[in-house]
Amino acid sequence: MNQLEIKRCSKCILPETYPGIRFNKEGICNFCLSFEKSWGRWINSERFRLNSKKKIEKIFSFSKRKKREYDCLIPLSGGKDSLYVLYLCKKLYRLNILSITGDNGFLSPMAKENIELAIRKLKVDHVFLKNVPYLKALFRHFLLKTGNFCVPCNLCGLITIFRFAVDKDIPLVIMGLSRRTDPVLPDGANPWYFKNVIKDGFPSQQKYLSLYGPMAVIKLVSDFIFHGIRIINLPDYLEWDEEKISRILQRELGVRIGEEHSDCIAHQVADYLAQRRYGFGYKTIKYSLLIRNGFMNRDEALKKIMVEETGKLPASIDDFLKILGITIEDFHIAEKKAASMDFKKYYKGCLNQAAITYRKIFFQRRLF
């Protein structure tokens, strides 16, 4: 379908092909209406934003009073959001920080340079988790089965970082993510979906289910409760003007800021597959968020996606194939699965599996 012929929200630019979208009589989508309920006061009320800032200051003060080795753990990808979190927490809030980076094999050279610059200039401790070979095997398996390789990265990366906080007894994990600012595709990090896909032919299934499957996720949540660990998404509490953030980081840390997700060399391929799967990519979602936050107008966003979301195979495809060890023929087979929504079959029964898993945890550990 021609991009100009697609029905879109009259406020943002989400198309009618977005899963679960609905439009009211004015043509406004349910995601814009939900955003207004969640963030309308934050955006439109200076007093509400001031109260949010005071709330985060109280959380940080409470963390400091615990007198643990580190006040917080900050995941550091080398992109502008995580770098700004690190900068604020060190310079403004004077937290004792341990930063952590997991290299899944797709960490860009620019991101690595940014991380080195930031930890040196801000003088923060840092742990670098080097690429684990089995992650590539998981990416390859998910790509060939579903046409979507991002789930293992999202799920395994977060679990690894959060488990690190438990093991080190760090009371606070501070992220640069937010539903208000981050474009997230509908098929996210679902542990039951993860379980269903790796049970479809992945070797040593039980080992990886024990690390990243549903039981592992729920046990991790229970450990967070017992250790009193809290996860904070900093953009939920503070103004997050990305152009201003980029200028601050370049001036204060000397880092380079690229496009959205420039810290991941596989992102352009992921975006291409998303366009094949849904008819739109990350930028459609990102620009819709910028419109809702008042940083972009709708006409500008529409013009940009007509140029940027062309559905063309990205130039980075050769590097991507080399890293995963697959051929272009393998990729085209996976691409057809993405386009045909074949991945949906792995969501079958996820809700029932979730209920069963929660019951197991309840009776085994009596936590909830």
C-alpha positions as CSV (number, residue, x, y, z in Angstrom):
1,M,0.0,0.0,0.0
2,N,1.2,3.5,-0.9
3,Q,2.3,5.4,2.2
4,L,0.1,8.3,1.2
5,E,-3.0,6.1,1.0
6,I,-2.6,4.6,4.6
7,K,-5.1,5.9,7.2
8,R,-3.2,7.5,10.0
9,C,-4.0,9.1,13.4
10,S,-5.0,12.7,13.0
11,K,-2.8,13.7,15.9
12,C,0.3,11.5,15.5
13,I,1.4,9.5,12.5
14,L,0.7,5.9,13.6
15,P,-0.9,4.0,10.7
16,E,-4.0,1.7,10.6
17,T,-1.6,-1.2,10.3
18,Y,-0.3,-0.7,13.9
19,P,-1.4,-3.7,16.0
20,G,-4.3,-2.9,18.3
21,I,-4.9,0.6,17.0
22,R,-8.3,2.2,17.1
23,F,-9.5,5.7,16.1
24,N,-12.2,7.8,17.7
25,K,-14.6,10.1,15.8
26,E,-12.0,12.8,15.5
27,G,-9.5,10.3,14.0
28,I,-7.3,10.3,17.1
29,C,-5.8,6.9,17.9
30,N,-6.2,5.1,21.3
31,F,-2.4,5.4,21.8
32,C,-2.5,9.2,21.7
33,L,-5.5,9.1,24.1
34,S,-3.7,6.8,26.5
35,F,-0.5,8.9,26.3
36,E,-2.6,12.0,27.3
37,K,-4.0,10.2,30.4
38,S,-0.5,9.1,31.4
39,W,1.6,12.1,30.5
40,G,-0.8,15.0,29.9
41,R,-0.2,16.6,33.3
42,W,3.5,16.1,33.1
43,I,3.7,17.9,29.8
44,N,1.3,20.7,30.5
45,S,1.9,21.4,34.2
46,E,5.2,23.0,35.4
47,R,4.1,22.3,39.0
48,F,3.7,18.6,38.2
49,R,7.1,18.4,36.6
50,L,8.6,20.1,39.7
51,N,7.0,17.6,42.0
52,S,8.4,14.8,39.8
53,K,11.9,16.2,40.1
54,K,11.5,16.4,43.9
55,K,10.3,12.8,43.9
56,I,13.4,11.5,42.1
57,E,15.7,13.5,44.5
58,K,14.0,11.8,47.5
59,I,14.6,8.4,45.8
60,F,18.2,9.2,45.3
61,S,18.6,10.4,48.9
62,F,17.1,7.2,50.2
63,S,19.5,5.1,48.1
64,K,22.5,7.0,49.5
65,R,21.3,6.5,53.1
66,K,21.5,2.7,52.6
67,K,25.3,3.1,52.6
68,R,26.0,0.2,50.3
69,E,29.1,-0.1,48.1
70,Y,27.3,1.6,45.2
71,D,24.2,3.9,45.3
72,C,23.1,2.7,41.8
73,L,23.7,0.6,38.8
74,I,23.5,2.4,35.4
75,P,23.3,0.3,32.1
76,L,25.4,2.2,29.6
77,S,24.9,1.5,25.9
78,G,26.9,4.5,24.5
79,G,23.7,6.1,23.2
80,K,22.6,9.6,24.2
81,D,19.9,8.5,26.7
82,S,22.2,6.3,28.8
83,L,25.1,8.8,28.6
84,Y,22.8,11.6,29.9
85,V,21.6,9.4,32.7
86,L,25.2,8.8,33.7
87,Y,26.1,12.5,33.4
88,L,23.1,13.7,35.5
89,C,23.5,11.1,38.2
90,K,27.2,11.9,38.6
91,K,27.3,15.7,38.1
92,L,24.0,16.8,39.4
93,Y,22.9,14.1,41.9
94,R,26.4,13.1,43.1
95,L,25.6,9.4,43.2
96,N,28.2,6.7,43.7
97,I,27.8,4.8,40.4
98,L,28.6,1.4,39.0
99,S,28.0,1.5,35.2
100,I,27.6,-1.7,33.2
101,T,27.8,-2.5,29.5
102,G,26.8,-5.7,27.8
103,D,28.3,-6.2,24.3
104,N,25.9,-8.5,22.4
105,G,28.2,-8.5,19.3
106,F,26.4,-5.5,17.7
107,L,27.8,-2.7,19.9
108,S,29.0,0.0,17.4
109,P,32.5,1.4,17.5
110,M,31.1,4.9,18.2
111,A,29.2,3.6,21.2
112,K,32.4,2.0,22.6
113,E,34.3,5.2,22.1
114,N,31.5,7.2,23.9
115,I,31.5,4.8,26.8
116,E,35.3,5.0,27.3
117,L,35.1,8.8,27.1
118,A,32.2,9.1,29.5
119,I,33.6,6.8,32.3
120,R,37.0,8.5,32.1
121,K,35.7,12.0,32.2
122,L,33.1,11.4,34.9
123,K,35.4,9.0,36.9
124,V,32.8,6.3,37.4
125,D,33.5,2.5,37.9
126,H,32.5,0.4,34.9
127,V,32.0,-3.3,34.2
128,F,32.1,-4.5,30.5
129,L,30.4,-7.8,29.9
130,K,32.0,-9.1,26.7
131,N,30.0,-10.7,24.0
132,V,28.8,-14.2,24.8
133,P,28.9,-16.6,21.8
134,Y,25.5,-18.2,22.5
135,L,23.8,-14.8,22.1
136,K,24.7,-14.9,18.4
137,A,23.2,-18.4,18.2
138,L,20.0,-17.1,19.8
139,F,19.8,-14.1,17.4
140,R,20.3,-16.4,14.4
141,H,17.7,-18.9,15.7
142,F,15.1,-16.2,16.3
143,L,15.8,-14.5,13.0
144,L,15.4,-17.8,11.0
145,K,12.3,-18.9,12.9
146,T,10.4,-15.6,13.2
147,G,12.1,-12.9,11.1
148,N,12.7,-11.0,14.4
149,F,16.0,-11.2,16.2
150,C,15.7,-8.4,18.8
151,V,13.8,-10.4,21.5
152,P,16.9,-12.2,22.9
153,C,18.8,-8.9,23.1
154,N,16.0,-7.1,24.9
155,L,15.2,-10.0,27.3
156,C,18.6,-11.5,28.0
157,G,20.3,-8.1,28.3
158,L,17.8,-6.8,30.9
159,I,17.8,-10.0,32.9
160,T,21.7,-10.0,33.0
161,I,21.8,-6.4,34.2
162,F,19.1,-6.8,36.8
163,R,20.6,-10.1,38.1
164,F,24.0,-8.2,38.4
165,A,22.2,-5.6,40.7
166,V,21.0,-8.5,42.9
167,D,24.4,-10.2,43.1
168,K,26.1,-6.9,43.9
169,D,23.3,-5.8,46.3
170,I,22.9,-2.4,44.6
171,P,19.6,-0.7,45.7
172,L,18.8,1.2,42.5
173,V,19.0,0.5,38.8
174,I,18.6,3.8,36.8
175,M,17.6,3.5,33.1
176,G,17.3,6.0,30.2
177,L,14.2,4.3,29.0
178,S,10.7,5.6,29.1
179,R,7.3,4.9,27.6
180,R,7.1,8.6,27.0
181,T,10.2,8.9,24.9
182,D,11.2,5.4,23.5
183,P,9.9,3.8,20.4
184,V,9.0,0.2,21.2
185,L,7.6,-2.2,18.6
186,P,4.6,-4.3,19.6
187,D,6.6,-7.6,19.8
188,G,8.8,-6.9,22.8
189,A,10.7,-9.0,25.4
190,N,8.1,-11.6,26.4
191,P,9.7,-14.5,28.3
192,W,6.9,-16.9,27.3
193,Y,7.4,-16.0,23.7
194,F,11.1,-16.5,24.2
195,K,10.3,-20.0,25.6
196,N,8.1,-21.0,22.7
197,V,10.7,-20.0,20.1
198,I,13.7,-21.7,21.6
199,K,11.7,-24.8,22.1
200,D,11.4,-24.9,18.4
201,G,14.7,-26.6,17.7
202,F,17.3,-24.6,19.7
203,P,19.9,-26.8,21.3
204,S,20.4,-27.0,25.1
205,Q,17.0,-25.5,25.6
206,Q,16.7,-26.1,29.3
207,K,20.0,-24.2,30.1
208,Y,18.7,-21.0,28.4
209,L,15.2,-21.4,29.8
210,S,16.7,-21.6,33.3
211,L,18.6,-18.3,32.6
212,Y,16.1,-16.3,30.7
213,G,12.8,-18.1,30.7
214,P,9.6,-17.3,32.6
215,M,10.6,-18.9,35.9
216,A,13.9,-17.0,35.8
217,V,12.1,-13.7,35.2
218,I,9.6,-14.2,38.1
219,K,12.4,-15.3,40.5
220,L,14.3,-12.2,39.6
221,V,11.3,-10.1,40.4
222,S,11.0,-11.9,43.8
223,D,14.7,-11.2,44.5
224,F,14.2,-7.5,43.7
225,I,11.4,-7.5,46.3
226,F,13.5,-9.2,49.0
227,H,16.6,-7.0,48.3
228,G,14.6,-3.8,48.2
229,I,15.9,-3.0,44.7
230,R,14.1,-0.4,42.6
231,I,14.2,0.3,38.9
232,I,13.9,4.0,37.9
233,N,13.3,5.2,34.3
234,L,14.9,8.7,34.6
235,P,13.0,10.3,31.7
236,D,9.8,9.6,33.6
237,Y,10.8,12.3,36.1
238,L,12.8,14.9,34.2
239,E,12.5,17.0,31.0
240,W,14.0,15.0,28.1
241,D,14.7,17.4,25.2
242,E,16.9,15.2,23.0
243,E,18.4,18.1,21.0
244,K,19.4,19.9,24.2
245,I,20.7,16.6,25.6
246,S,22.9,16.0,22.6
247,R,24.5,19.5,22.9
248,I,25.2,19.0,26.6
249,L,26.9,15.6,26.0
250,Q,29.0,16.9,23.2
251,R,30.1,19.9,25.1
252,E,30.7,18.3,28.5
253,L,31.9,14.8,27.5
254,G,33.1,15.2,23.9
255,V,31.1,12.3,22.7
256,R,29.6,11.8,19.3
257,I,25.8,11.5,18.9
258,G,24.4,9.7,15.9
259,E,20.8,8.8,14.9
260,E,18.4,6.9,17.1
261,H,19.9,3.5,18.1
262,S,23.3,4.3,16.5
263,D,24.8,2.4,19.4
264,C,23.7,-0.9,17.7
265,I,25.0,-1.8,14.2
266,A,22.1,-4.2,13.7
267,H,19.4,-1.6,14.2
268,Q,19.0,-0.7,10.6
269,V,18.4,-4.3,9.7
270,A,15.9,-4.6,12.6
271,D,14.1,-1.5,11.3
272,Y,14.0,-2.9,7.8
273,L,12.4,-6.2,9.1
274,A,9.9,-4.1,11.1
275,Q,8.9,-2.3,7.9
276,R,8.4,-5.6,6.2
277,R,6.4,-7.0,9.1
278,Y,4.2,-4.0,9.9
279,G,4.5,-1.6,7.0
280,F,6.2,1.0,9.2
281,G,9.4,1.2,11.3
282,Y,10.9,2.6,14.5
283,K,10.9,6.2,13.1
284,T,7.1,6.2,12.7
285,I,6.8,5.4,16.4
286,K,9.5,7.7,17.5
287,Y,8.1,10.7,15.6
288,S,4.7,10.0,17.0
289,L,6.2,10.2,20.5
290,L,7.9,13.5,19.6
291,I,4.6,14.9,18.3
292,R,2.9,13.9,21.6
293,N,5.7,15.5,23.6
294,G,5.5,18.7,21.6
295,F,9.0,18.4,19.9
296,M,7.8,17.8,16.4
297,N,4.8,18.7,14.3
298,R,2.8,16.2,12.3
299,D,3.5,17.6,8.8
300,E,7.2,17.5,9.5
301,A,7.0,13.9,10.7
302,L,5.1,12.8,7.7
303,K,7.6,14.3,5.3
304,K,10.5,12.7,7.1
305,I,9.1,9.1,7.0
306,M,8.2,9.4,3.3
307,V,12.0,9.8,2.8
308,E,13.4,7.6,5.6
309,E,11.0,4.6,5.7
310,T,11.5,3.4,2.1
311,G,11.6,-0.4,2.8
312,K,15.0,-0.7,1.2
313,L,17.6,-3.2,2.4
314,P,20.2,-1.2,4.4
315,A,23.9,-1.0,3.5
316,S,24.8,-2.6,6.8
317,I,23.3,-6.0,5.8
318,D,26.7,-7.5,4.8
319,D,28.2,-6.8,8.2
320,F,25.0,-8.2,9.9
321,L,25.2,-11.4,7.9
322,K,28.9,-11.9,8.6
323,I,28.4,-11.4,12.4
324,L,25.6,-14.0,12.5
325,G,27.2,-16.4,10.0
326,I,24.2,-16.6,7.6
327,T,23.8,-16.1,3.9
328,I,21.7,-13.6,2.1
329,E,19.4,-16.5,1.0
330,D,18.8,-17.4,4.6
331,F,18.0,-13.8,5.3
332,H,15.4,-13.5,2.5
333,I,13.7,-16.6,3.9
334,A,13.6,-15.0,7.3
335,E,12.4,-11.8,5.7
336,K,9.4,-13.6,4.2
337,K,8.5,-14.9,7.7
338,A,8.6,-11.4,9.0
339,A,6.3,-10.1,6.2
340,S,3.9,-13.0,6.7
341,M,3.6,-12.4,10.5
342,D,4.8,-16.0,11.0
343,F,6.1,-15.0,14.4
344,K,2.6,-14.8,15.8
345,K,2.3,-18.5,16.3
346,Y,4.8,-18.4,19.1
347,Y,2.5,-16.1,21.1
348,K,-0.1,-18.9,21.2
349,G,-0.8,-19.9,24.8
350,C,1.4,-17.2,26.3
351,L,-1.3,-16.1,28.8
352,N,-2.0,-19.6,29.9
353,Q,1.7,-20.3,30.3
354,A,2.1,-17.1,32.4
355,A,-0.7,-18.2,34.8
356,I,0.9,-21.6,35.3
357,T,4.3,-20.1,35.9
358,Y,3.0,-17.7,38.5
359,R,1.2,-20.5,40.3
360,K,4.4,-22.5,40.4
361,I,6.4,-19.7,41.9
362,F,3.6,-18.9,44.4
363,F,3.5,-22.5,45.8
364,Q,7.2,-23.0,45.7
365,R,8.3,-19.8,47.4
366,R,5.2,-18.3,48.9
367,L,6.2,-14.8,47.8
368,F,3.0,-13.3,46.6
